Structures are given as C-alpha cells and as structure tokens.
Amino acid sequence: MTTVAIYARYSTDLQKEASIEDQIRLCQERAEREGWTVYQSYTDHGQSGATLLRPGVQMLLSDAQSWQIRYHPL
C-alpha cells in the first residue's frame, strides 16, 4: 500500500484559512480514489513559497528523510 503526505499552504493573509482546508480535502479525495493511505497533512499559513524555510515543509522534509513517507507528486 502506498502511504502519502499532504502539504498545503497559502502565501498571504489576504487568503482564507478555507484555502488550506480545500487543498487538503482535494488531496484526501485523490488519495481515497487511488487507494493511498494519508500519513499526515502538513500546512503553512501565510508563508511565501519563495523559500523552503517554512515550518510545515521542514517537518514534511524531516519525516521524508526518516523514511516515514515517500515523495509522490500528484
């Protein structure tokens, strides 16, 4: 069975919290269709995508490096 992680973010305070909820929901729906198990969802709120120095993405990368999850682009 394939195990995946979900990463969602929005970049400015002008965007709504629902943006992250919608991204996660869409990814969860995809995982269900594909028969994947979602390990965890990682998020960053109001964080620019210009750098990887974001708490949520750093946690995702740390888990991936410890082989808890594998990278699989959607």
Buried (B, 14 or more C-beta within 10 A) or exposed (E): EEBBBBBBBBBEEEEEEEBBEEBBEEBBEBBEEEEBEBBBBBBBBEBEEEEEEBEBBEBBBEBBEEEEBEEEEE
